[in-house]
Amino acid sequence: MRKPPRRVPGCIHRRDVLRALGAALGTVAGQRIVTAQEPSMIDEPWSAGGLAGSFARPAADPPRGPAALIVAGSGPTPRDGGFGTYRQLAQGLAAAGIRSLRYDKRGVGESRALVTREDDLVVQHFADDVVTAARDLAARPDVSAVVLIGHSEGALLVTLAAAKLVVAGIVLMAGPGRRLDAVLREQLLALPLPPGEEHFRKEAFDILDRLVKGERVPDAAPALAALFRPSVQPFLISMFAIDPAGEFARSAAPALVVQGASDIQVTRADFDALAKARPDARTLLLPDTNHVFKAAPADLSDRAAQLKSYDPDAPLVPGLVPALVAFIRSAAP
């Protein structure tokens, strides 16, 4: 039996909040990876700097051209994504003749050797991995330019990495536009708690207040350990110090900001904050689309239907890949 990936820290997804407080996102947590090979795409093994992943090239093998680096969101995320999103992106790009690279995050899958102690990790380690992968991708003889595509926490990582790179463009997919502690507070407020357990929310807010100040908290309740265990706190402290919109405002590369209108993890407020930070950036708000860019109900209050939409076998929403292809071709003709 294949061992599950080790937990590594990252942007706290809604599934983490629900799991930590004993709510009902277990229906989504059982992740399956889409593994079917599409005829339009050929996957080749890739590695650099301890990272391992897949370089995807179109089966038609077009001449030298731009390539996309797909950067995963938070948690123990493998190269294909917990719900198949990243492999589906690679397949869609390959069908349009565009190469791409995706990799297992450090501490996960074939990149697991990069993490020996969770306590040592801070957000810059993951941003540096983006730099490593992007530089290796750019050095390929069949790649003329690189576009960074970051999903969720990965959107922040590509923003940070782009400051150290020469890239043709950056794409922020469902990226946070506010500090992580603000997003997490919003998720906790929206979380229904069983009677008698409302005190967990107050305790979580108290812990957040201390972490924002840079203080570590050794005594979080067991029910909150998934979110605030001592070993993940250095990473959280490093994340809470970053203003995603401010970092994006300082970026110079051509940019595209994409958001699903039915995203229950990163909201319209984040999309608006990023759009305001870079008025020159292209923006795309996809209707009836969830956090992993699968079709979802417009009614955000229908929790059961929203959770059901996290389907690894469902296709990406139709408008996503064409928008990415158009942006890549305009940024790196």
PEQUI-V989162 format. One record per backbone hydrogen bond with DSSP energy under -0.5 kcal/mol. CO is the residue of the C=O (numbers start at 1). NH is the residue of the N-H. E is the energy in kcal/mol with one decimal. If there is no record, write none. Layout:
BEGIN
CO,NH,E
CO,NH,E
END
This chain:
BEGIN
11,13,-0.7
13,16,-0.7
13,17,-1.6
14,18,-2.5
15,19,-2.3
16,20,-2.7
17,21,-1.7
18,23,-3.1
19,22,-1.2
24,27,-0.7
25,28,-1.8
25,29,-1.6
26,30,-0.9
29,31,-1.8
36,38,-0.5
38,41,-1.7
40,59,-2.1
42,57,-2.5
44,55,-3.1
46,53,-2.7
48,51,-2.3
51,48,-1.8
52,104,-2.6
53,46,-2.0
54,56,-0.6
54,102,-1.8
55,44,-2.5
55,57,-0.5
56,100,-2.2
57,42,-2.8
58,61,-1.6
65,144,-2.1
66,99,-1.0
67,147,-2.3
68,70,-0.6
68,101,-2.3
69,71,-0.6
69,149,-3.2
70,72,-0.5
70,103,-0.6
71,151,-2.3
75,77,-2.2
76,78,-0.6
77,105,-1.8
78,81,-1.4
80,86,-1.1
80,87,-1.3
81,84,-1.4
82,32,-0.7
84,88,-2.2
85,89,-2.2
86,90,-2.3
87,91,-2.5
88,92,-2.4
89,93,-2.7
90,94,-2.5
91,95,-2.1
92,96,-0.8
93,96,-0.7
93,98,-2.8
94,97,-1.9
99,68,-2.1
100,56,-3.1
101,70,-3.0
102,54,-2.8
105,108,-2.2
107,6,-0.6
108,111,-2.6
109,112,-1.3
111,107,-2.4
111,114,-1.5
112,115,-1.7
114,116,-0.5
117,120,-1.3
118,121,-1.7
122,125,-1.5
122,126,-0.7
123,126,-0.6
123,127,-1.7
124,128,-2.6
125,129,-1.4
126,130,-1.3
127,131,-1.7
128,132,-2.4
129,133,-2.6
130,134,-2.8
131,135,-2.4
132,136,-1.9
133,137,-2.4
134,138,-2.6
135,139,-1.2
137,140,-1.4
140,143,-1.5
142,65,-2.0
142,144,-0.5
145,67,-2.4
146,168,-2.7
146,169,-0.8
147,69,-2.5
148,150,-0.5
148,171,-2.9
149,71,-3.3
150,173,-3.1
151,154,-2.6
152,155,-1.7
152,156,-0.8
153,156,-0.6
153,157,-2.0
154,158,-2.4
155,159,-1.4
156,160,-2.3
157,161,-2.7
158,162,-2.3
159,163,-0.6
160,163,-0.8
161,164,-2.3
162,165,-1.1
165,167,-0.7
169,148,-2.3
170,256,-1.9
171,150,-2.8
171,173,-0.7
172,174,-0.6
172,258,-3.0
173,152,-3.0
177,245,-0.7
179,182,-0.8
179,183,-1.9
180,184,-2.8
181,185,-2.1
182,186,-1.9
183,187,-2.1
184,188,-2.5
185,189,-2.4
186,190,-1.6
187,191,-0.6
188,191,-0.7
190,192,-0.6
194,197,-2.1
197,200,-1.6
198,201,-1.1
198,202,-1.0
199,203,-2.4
200,204,-2.4
201,205,-2.3
202,206,-2.3
203,207,-2.3
204,208,-2.4
205,209,-2.3
206,210,-1.7
207,211,-2.6
208,212,-2.6
209,213,-1.0
210,215,-2.6
211,214,-1.8
216,218,-0.5
221,224,-2.0
222,225,-1.3
224,227,-0.9
224,228,-2.7
225,229,-1.8
229,232,-1.6
229,233,-0.8
230,233,-0.8
230,234,-0.5
232,236,-2.1
233,237,-2.9
234,238,-1.9
235,239,-2.1
236,240,-3.0
237,241,-0.9
239,242,-2.0
242,244,-0.8
243,247,-2.4
244,248,-2.4
245,249,-2.3
246,250,-1.2
247,251,-0.5
248,251,-1.2
254,170,-2.4
255,282,-2.7
256,172,-2.8
256,258,-0.5
257,284,-2.4
258,174,-3.1
259,286,-3.0
260,263,-1.4
267,270,-0.9
267,271,-1.6
268,272,-2.8
269,273,-1.9
270,274,-2.2
271,275,-2.4
272,276,-2.3
273,277,-1.7
274,278,-1.7
276,279,-0.5
278,281,-2.2
282,257,-2.7
284,259,-2.4
284,286,-0.6
285,287,-0.5
286,261,-3.2
286,289,-0.6
288,296,-2.2
289,262,-2.0
290,293,-1.5
293,317,-2.0
294,290,-2.6
298,300,-0.9
299,302,-1.1
301,303,-1.7
302,306,-2.3
303,307,-2.8
304,308,-1.9
305,309,-1.2
307,310,-1.4
309,311,-2.3
310,312,-0.6
311,314,-1.3
317,320,-1.5
317,321,-0.5
318,322,-0.6
319,323,-1.1
320,324,-2.1
321,325,-2.9
322,326,-2.4
323,327,-2.2
324,328,-2.8
325,329,-2.5
326,330,-1.7
327,331,-2.7
328,332,-2.5
END
